[in-house]
């Protein structure tokens, strides 16, 4: 299979402190997967709102939902307790759209001052597209400038 895991992380929704929901967004991958880690009786509310259905999908502990990363979706607010989900992002090395998405996301992160995250996003683009991506003068310039900015920022933080 040409699918591979691009990223994976734990999300904690806590009704009393911290994150209770996540705004509507699209992910920068091909397929997004949510896995419910705790039983529904440990929290109130929650679930994932999915735009094409205009509905909230709830999952039992251990169940998963996979969807196209390009559709709008959101973490529906919890009103009590704590909810844990595992989120996975899958990509394919045979899909050049990912390269464009990683470059676009890297530019957004760079413009927002998140240099290390921007560099990781661009490195994902290179891993998907291959080193040939750096043959393009625009991409090579972006990457070299970004690496210099990351190094300069790291140097400022060390002082």
C-alpha positions in Angstrom: 0.0 0.0 0.0 1.1 3.5 -0.6 -0.6 4.9 2.5 1.7 5.9 5.4 1.3 7.5 8.7 2.3 11.2 8.6 1.4 12.3 12.1 -0.2 11.0 15.2 -1.1 12.6 18.5 -3.3 12.5 21.6 -6.0 15.1 22.1 -7.4 15.8 25.6 -10.7 17.7 25.9 -11.3 18.9 29.5 -14.5 20.6 30.5 -13.0 22.3 33.6 -9.6 23.4 32.2 -8.1 23.6 28.8 -9.5 22.7 25.5 -13.2 21.8 25.3 -13.6 21.8 21.5 -11.8 22.5 18.2 -13.0 25.0 15.6 -14.0 23.8 12.1 -11.0 23.1 10.0 -9.4 20.9 7.3 -6.4 18.7 7.9 -3.2 18.6 5.8 -3.3 15.0 4.9 -5.3 12.5 2.7 -7.2 10.7 5.4 -7.8 11.7 9.1 -8.7 9.0 11.7 -10.1 9.6 15.2 -10.1 6.9 17.7 -12.1 7.2 20.9 -9.9 6.2 23.9 -12.2 6.5 26.9 -15.8 5.5 27.6 -18.6 7.9 26.9 -19.7 8.0 30.5 -16.4 9.9 31.4 -17.6 13.0 29.6 -20.7 14.8 28.3 -21.1 16.2 24.8 -18.2 15.8 22.4 -18.0 14.0 19.1 -16.9 15.2 15.7 -19.0 17.5 13.6 -18.7 16.6 9.9 -19.8 19.3 7.4 -21.2 17.0 4.6 -23.5 15.4 7.1 -24.1 18.5 9.2 -24.2 16.1 12.1 -22.1 15.2 15.1 -20.6 11.7 15.0 -20.0 10.1 18.4 -17.8 7.0 18.9 -17.8 4.3 21.5 -14.5 3.6 23.3 -12.1 1.8 20.9 -14.1 2.7 17.8 -12.6 4.8 15.0 -13.9 7.2 12.3 -11.9 7.8 9.1 -12.7 10.7 6.7 -11.2 12.7 3.9 -8.9 15.3 5.4 -10.2 17.8 2.9 -13.7 18.1 4.4 -14.5 20.6 7.1 -14.9 19.0 10.6 -14.7 20.2 14.2 -14.4 18.8 17.7 -17.8 19.3 19.2 -17.7 20.9 22.7 -17.7 18.7 25.8 -19.7 20.1 28.7 -18.5 17.8 31.4 -15.6 15.4 32.2 -12.6 14.6 30.1 -12.5 13.1 26.6 -9.4 11.5 25.0 -9.0 10.8 21.3 -6.1 9.5 19.3 -5.8 11.3 15.9 -3.9 9.9 13.0 -3.1 11.5 9.6 -2.4 9.3 6.6 -0.8 10.4 3.4 0.3 8.6 0.2 3.6 9.0 -1.5 1.8 8.7 -4.9 -0.3 11.7 -4.4 1.4 15.0 -5.3 -1.4 17.1 -3.8 0.2 16.5 -0.4 3.3 18.3 -1.5 1.3 21.4 -2.4 -0.5 21.2 0.9 2.7 20.9 2.9 4.2 23.8 1.1 1.1 25.9 1.6 0.9 25.1 5.3 4.6 25.8 5.7 4.1 29.2 4.2 1.2 29.9 6.6 3.2 28.8 9.6 6.2 30.8 8.5 4.1 33.9 8.0 2.7 33.3 11.5 6.2 33.2 13.0 6.1 29.5 13.7 9.5 28.7 12.0 10.3 25.3 13.3 6.8 24.0 12.4 7.1 25.6 9.0 10.4 23.8 8.4 8.9 20.5 9.4 6.0 21.1 7.0 8.4 21.8 4.1 10.5 18.8 5.0 7.3 16.7 4.8 6.9 18.2 1.3 10.4 17.1 0.3 9.8 13.6 1.8 6.6 13.2 -0.3 7.9 14.7 -3.5 11.5 13.7 -3.2 14.7 15.8 -3.4 13.7 16.8 -6.9 11.5 19.4 -5.3 14.6 21.4 -4.4 15.4 21.6 -8.1 12.7 24.3 -8.3 14.4 27.6 -7.5 11.4 29.0 -5.7 11.1 26.0 -3.3 14.9 25.9 -2.8 14.9 29.6 -2.0 12.1 29.2 0.5 13.7 26.3 2.2 17.2 27.9 2.5 15.7 31.1 3.8 13.5 29.2 6.3 16.5 27.2 7.6 18.4 30.4 8.1 15.5 32.0 10.0 15.1 29.0 12.2 18.9 29.0 13.0 18.8 32.8 13.8 15.7 32.4 16.0 17.4 29.5 17.9 20.4 31.7 18.4 18.3 34.6 19.8 16.6 32.2 22.2 19.9 30.9 23.5 20.9 34.4 24.8 
